[in-house]
Amino acid sequence: MLDSVLTKDHERIDKYLGEFLLSLSSKPDFKKLEVIISSLRNHMFWEEEHLFPEVFEDNKLRIQGLEAEHGAITKLLLEIKRLIAVNDTGGAKKKTEAVIRVLKGHNDAEEGYIYLELDKLKDERQSALLAKELEHASAPSDWVCKVLRG
């Protein structure tokens, strides 16, 4: 269950990164970059604070490596944001390509090992961990329920 959810989230973020990279050839999509940063921050938070501790003892070194990569990815994203702010789209493109490369190996390690370990947890525990994620989920700031939409 968790493996499927987390893998789908990787795919969603990868798609956004591809779209953002394409935008760097014309007009950088700063909103897309903000969505990527927010999405990855949320994903990493859920992993580090709730998921990784569930399987840490049997995967200590692998998880420590993944957490180090979280730091590197975050630094790269902040650098991309800075480069866009100073109109250095060439530099932003190189850094975005670097994020994509790092995420490829990173996601493969998570999906090939850690997520499979999480899937071994009892269904009740996996459901509780999914509920933890929902606790931190937030609707877009401009969202309004159907009844109140114009």
TORDO-784901 format. One line per 3 residues: number of its first residue (from 1); their letters; for each residue y, z, x of C-alpha. Coordinates in pm, 1 decimal, decimal comma. Layout:
N
NUM> a> Y/Z/X; ...
% end
This chain:
150
1> mld> 0,0/0,0/0,0; 258,9/104,8/262,2; 151,1/-179,1/490,8
4> svl> 233,0/-436,0/221,3; 568,9/-280,6/132,0; 683,3/-247,9/492,0
7> tkd> 565,0/-596,1/588,6; 756,9/-744,2/292,4; 1065,9/-558,7/412,1
10> her> 1021,2/-709,4/759,7; 998,5/-1055,3/602,4; 1316,2/-996,1/399,4
13> idk> 1511,7/-882,2/704,8; 1375,9/-1170,9/915,9; 1496,3/-1414,2/647,9
16> ylg> 1844,1/-1257,8/652,8; 1854,9/-1282,5/1031,5; 1762,7/-1651,5/1015,4
19> efl> 2036,5/-1714,2/759,1; 2289,1/-1523,0/968,5; 2192,1/-1716,4/1281,1
22> lsl> 2251,1/-2043,0/1092,7; 2593,6/-1922,2/981,4; 2695,5/-1882,2/1345,5
25> ssk> 2698,6/-2261,8/1376,6; 2991,2/-2282,8/1134,3; 3143,0/-1971,3/976,3
28> pdf> 2978,8/-1639,5/1065,1; 2853,6/-1462,4/752,7; 2984,8/-1113,5/824,0
31> kkl> 2860,8/-983,8/486,9; 2507,1/-1096,9/574,4; 2536,5/-914,9/907,4
34> evi> 2638,5/-597,2/724,8; 2334,9/-632,4/494,2; 2109,5/-678,0/800,0
37> iss> 2252,7/-372,1/973,6; 2224,1/-161,0/659,2; 1870,5/-284,8/585,7
40> lrn> 1744,9/-220,2/937,4; 1912,8/120,7/951,4; 1742,9/220,2/625,3
43> hmf> 1406,8/78,6/738,3; 1425,9/262,3/1072,2; 1533,3/586,4/902,8
46> wee> 1235,5/576,2/667,9; 997,5/505,1/954,7; 1131,5/763,5/1197,8
49> ehl> 1197,4/1047,8/953,8; 911,5/1007,2/707,3; 643,0/758,5/808,8
52> fpe> 592,7/788,6/1183,7; 546,3/1168,5/1167,3; 246,1/1110,2/937,4
55> vfe> 52,3/927,9/1211,3; 230,6/1046,4/1526,7; -45,5/1247,8/1691,9
58> dnk> -287,9/955,5/1721,9; -13,8/702,6/1806,7; 232,4/902,3/2016,8
61> lri> 306,2/651,1/2294,4; 315,5/351,4/2062,0; 556,8/528,2/1825,0
64> qgl> 779,2/643,0/2110,6; 797,3/280,3/2225,2; 883,8/163,6/1873,5
67> eae> 1157,4/425,8/1848,3; 1301,1/309,9/2181,3; 1306,1/-43,7/2041,5
70> hga> 1490,2/84,8/1733,3; 1763,4/201,5/1970,5; 1776,5/-132,7/2150,2
73> itk> 1789,9/-325,6/1821,3; 2070,2/-104,6/1691,8; 2272,7/-156,0/2011,2
76> lll> 2224,5/-532,7/1988,3; 2339,7/-536,8/1625,6; 2652,9/-338,9/1708,9
79> eik> 2723,6/-580,2/1993,8; 2685,9/-875,5/1755,2; 2933,4/-710,0/1520,5
82> rli> 3178,5/-663,6/1809,4; 3136,0/-1023,1/1928,0; 3202,2/-1158,0/1578,3
85> avn> 3517,2/-942,8/1558,1; 3652,3/-1108,2/1876,0; 3542,7/-1457,3/1762,2
88> dtg> 3274,2/-1495,4/2028,7; 3020,0/-1677,6/1812,4; 2834,6/-1810,8/2117,1
91> gak> 2772,2/-1457,5/2241,7; 2684,1/-1342,1/1889,9; 2431,8/-1625,3/1863,0
94> kkt> 2261,1/-1522,7/2188,8; 2246,0/-1158,3/2082,0; 2112,8/-1253,9/1736,2
97> eav> 1840,5/-1460,7/1900,4; 1760,6/-1156,2/2115,7; 1729,6/-936,9/1803,6
100> irv> 1493,5/-1191,4/1649,4; 1279,1/-1196,3/1966,0; 1265,1/-817,0/1991,6
103> lkg> 1183,7/-781,5/1621,4; 898,5/-1031,6/1648,6; 705,2/-814,7/1893,6
106> hnd> 824,0/-493,1/1733,9; 712,4/-594,6/1385,3; 378,9/-720,5/1516,2
109> aee> 314,0/-379,2/1675,6; 410,2/-191,4/1361,0; 210,8/-418,7/1130,1
112> gyi> -90,1/-442,0/1361,6; -126,9/-70,0/1426,5; 105,5/185,1/1267,9
115> yle> 116,6/43,5/916,5; -261,5/13,0/911,2; -281,3/382,0/1001,7
118> ldk> -37,7/466,9/722,2; -256,7/275,9/477,6; -540,3/517,0/559,3
121> lkd> -341,7/802,3/403,7; -447,8/908,8/56,5; -282,3/721,3/-229,0
124> erq> -98,7/1034,2/-342,3; 55,4/1077,2/3,7; 154,5/710,8/24,3
127> sal> 315,6/737,4/-320,0; 509,3/1044,9/-210,5; 635,1/858,0/97,0
130> lak> 744,4/564,3/-119,8; 927,2/807,0/-347,5; 1107,3/944,7/-39,1
133> ele> 1235,2/594,7/30,1; 1358,1/555,9/-327,7; 1555,3/877,1/-281,8
136> has> 1769,8/699,7/-22,5; 1791,4/362,1/-192,2; 2127,0/269,3/-338,1
139> aps> 2245,3/-2,3/-570,6; 2514,0/-243,0/-449,2; 2858,6/-87,1/-487,4
142> dwv> 2964,7/-351,9/-740,6; 2653,6/-319,3/-961,4; 2700,0/-232,9/-1329,3
145> ckv> 2421,8/-179,0/-1584,1; 2353,3/-468,4/-1823,9; 2508,6/-303,9/-2127,7
148> lrg> 2842,4/-251,6/-1949,7; 2866,6/-596,9/-1791,8; 3142,2/-818,0/-1938,7
% end
